[in-house]
């Protein structure tokens, strides 16, 4: 078994990492002190043990003894709004902008035009129904301004059809440039996009 090739292939499966970068990681680790490799292995192993998924928004958080994450347990947040984002990093970007004070749902990905990709459809419907019982009035689609983001937003709108009598559905305004990902948008751009959101 070629350990170098096997580990390089494992790294290459990570988002944005190719075979050459995967191999670079392996050779970096080989040159690093054993203590650094051991620490990295411990951190990876502890992910499944110490990090859990919030049942109410589906983001990953350092669990401890808390059943839900800090945003879902915050009773001062606006129950009438639910923002749907693609991934945890998008939620973090919106929080950094400091404008939005409602609830969240994390889809866990996007749908591509070629039919690839998955989102947490069943979980999203469960969250919508739970939040409706708690006073939900508006769903904000905060998806990337990309073809995949638009395609995913269309699917989410389909899932929300049975609830349209009870909900306003809005999308972020175009403070976001077409082709931009939410995760990399600066706080001012996100504030403008949220302030200029429009009903869809």
C-alpha positions in Angstrom: 0.0 0.0 0.0 1.4 3.4 -1.0 0.6 5.6 2.0 1.7 8.8 0.3 -0.6 8.3 -2.7 -3.5 7.1 -0.5 -3.3 10.2 1.8 -2.8 12.5 -1.2 -6.0 11.0 -2.7 -7.9 11.6 0.6 -6.8 15.2 0.7 -7.8 15.7 -3.0 -11.4 14.8 -2.0 -11.6 18.0 0.1 -13.4 21.0 -1.6 -11.1 23.1 -3.7 -8.1 20.7 -3.3 -6.7 18.9 -6.3 -4.3 15.9 -6.6 -1.2 18.1 -6.8 -2.2 20.1 -3.7 -3.1 16.9 -1.9 0.4 15.6 -2.5 1.9 18.9 -1.3 0.0 18.5 2.0 1.4 15.0 2.4 5.0 16.1 1.9 4.4 19.1 4.2 3.3 16.6 6.9 6.2 14.3 6.3 8.6 17.2 6.9 6.7 18.5 9.9 7.6 17.4 13.5 5.8 14.2 14.6 4.0 16.2 17.3 2.3 18.4 14.7 1.1 15.3 12.8 -0.2 13.8 16.1 -2.0 17.0 16.9 -3.6 17.1 13.5 -4.7 13.5 13.8 -6.2 14.2 17.3 -8.1 17.2 16.0 -9.6 15.2 13.1 -10.6 12.4 15.4 -12.2 14.7 17.9 -14.4 16.3 15.3 -17.0 13.6 15.5 -16.8 13.4 19.2 -16.9 17.1 20.2 -18.8 18.8 17.3 -22.5 18.1 16.8 -25.2 19.3 14.4 -27.9 21.6 15.7 -31.3 19.9 15.2 -33.0 23.3 14.8 -30.8 25.0 12.1 -28.5 22.1 11.0 -25.3 24.0 11.5 -22.3 22.3 13.1 -21.2 23.7 16.5 -19.1 22.8 19.5 -21.7 20.8 21.3 -20.6 20.5 24.9 -23.8 19.6 26.8 -26.0 22.0 24.8 -28.8 20.4 22.7 -29.0 23.3 20.3 -26.5 25.9 19.1 -26.1 29.4 20.5 -28.2 31.0 17.8 -31.1 28.7 18.2 -31.0 28.9 22.0 -31.0 32.8 21.9 -34.5 33.8 22.9 -33.9 37.4 21.8 -33.8 36.5 18.1 -36.7 37.3 15.8 -39.0 34.2 15.4 -40.8 35.7 12.4 -37.8 35.4 10.1 -35.9 32.3 8.8 -32.9 32.8 6.6 -31.9 29.8 4.4 -28.2 29.5 3.6 -26.2 27.0 1.8 -23.5 26.2 4.3 -22.2 27.0 7.8 -19.6 29.5 6.5 -22.5 31.6 5.0 -24.3 31.7 8.3 -21.0 32.9 9.9 -20.7 35.6 7.2 -24.2 36.9 7.9 -23.6 37.0 11.6 -20.4 39.0 11.1 -22.4 41.6 9.1 -24.5 42.1 12.3 -27.8 43.1 10.6 -29.9 40.0 10.7 -31.4 38.8 14.0 -33.8 36.0 12.9 -33.4 32.2 12.8 -31.5 30.1 10.3 -31.6 26.9 8.3 -28.5 25.4 6.6 -29.1 23.5 3.4 -25.7 21.7 3.5 -25.0 22.3 -0.2 -26.4 23.3 -3.5 -28.1 21.6 -6.5 -26.3 21.8 -9.8 -27.9 22.2 -13.2 -26.5 18.8 -14.2 -28.5 17.1 -11.4 -25.6 16.7 -8.9 -25.5 17.9 -5.3 -27.9 17.5 -2.5 -29.7 19.7 0.0 -31.4 18.7 3.3 -34.9 18.9 1.8 -36.7 16.8 4.5 -35.0 18.6 7.3 -35.9 22.0 5.7 -39.6 21.1 5.6 -39.4 19.9 9.2 -37.8 23.2 10.2 -40.3 25.3 8.3 -43.2 23.5 10.0 -41.6 23.9 13.4 -40.9 27.6 12.9 -44.4 28.3 11.5 -45.8 27.0 14.8 -43.5 29.5 16.6 -44.6 32.5 14.5 -42.6 32.4 11.3 -43.8 35.0 8.7 -40.9 35.4 6.3 -38.3 33.1 4.7 -35.2 34.9 3.4 -33.4 33.0 0.6 -29.7 33.9 1.2 -28.1 31.7 -1.5 -25.1 32.5 -3.6 -25.5 34.6 -6.7 -24.4 31.7 -8.9 -26.3 29.4 -11.3 -26.2 26.7 -8.7 -27.5 29.1 -6.0 -30.4 30.2 -8.3 -31.2 26.5 -9.2 -31.2 25.7 -5.5 -33.4 28.7 -4.7 -35.9 27.4 -7.3 -36.1 24.0 -5.6 -36.5 25.6 -2.2 -39.4 27.7 -3.6 -41.0 24.5 -4.9 -40.7 23.0 -1.4 -42.3 26.1 0.1 -45.4 26.1 -2.2 -47.7 24.4 0.4 -46.8 27.2 2.9 -47.2 30.2 0.6 -50.5 31.3 2.2 -48.6 31.7 5.5 -45.2 33.0 4.4 -43.6 35.8 2.5 -40.6 34.5 0.6 -37.8 37.1 -0.1 -34.4 36.9 -1.6 -31.3 39.0 -0.9 -31.0 42.2 -3.0 -28.3 42.6 -5.5 -25.7 44.1 -3.2 -24.2 40.7 -4.2 -22.5 40.6 -7.6 -23.6 37.8 -9.9 -21.3 34.8 -9.5 -20.3 35.7 -5.9 -20.5 33.3 -3.0 -22.0 34.5 0.2 -19.1 33.1 2.3 -16.6 35.6 0.7 -18.8 38.7 0.8 -17.8 41.5 3.0 -20.1 42.7 5.8 -21.2 46.0 4.1 -22.2 44.1 0.9 -24.2 41.6 3.0 -25.9 44.4 4.9 -26.9 46.0 1.6 -28.2 42.7 0.2 -30.2 42.0 3.3 -31.6 45.6 3.5 -32.6 45.4 -0.2 -34.1 42.0 -0.2 -37.2 41.6 -2.3 -40.2 39.3 -2.2 -40.0 36.4 -4.7 
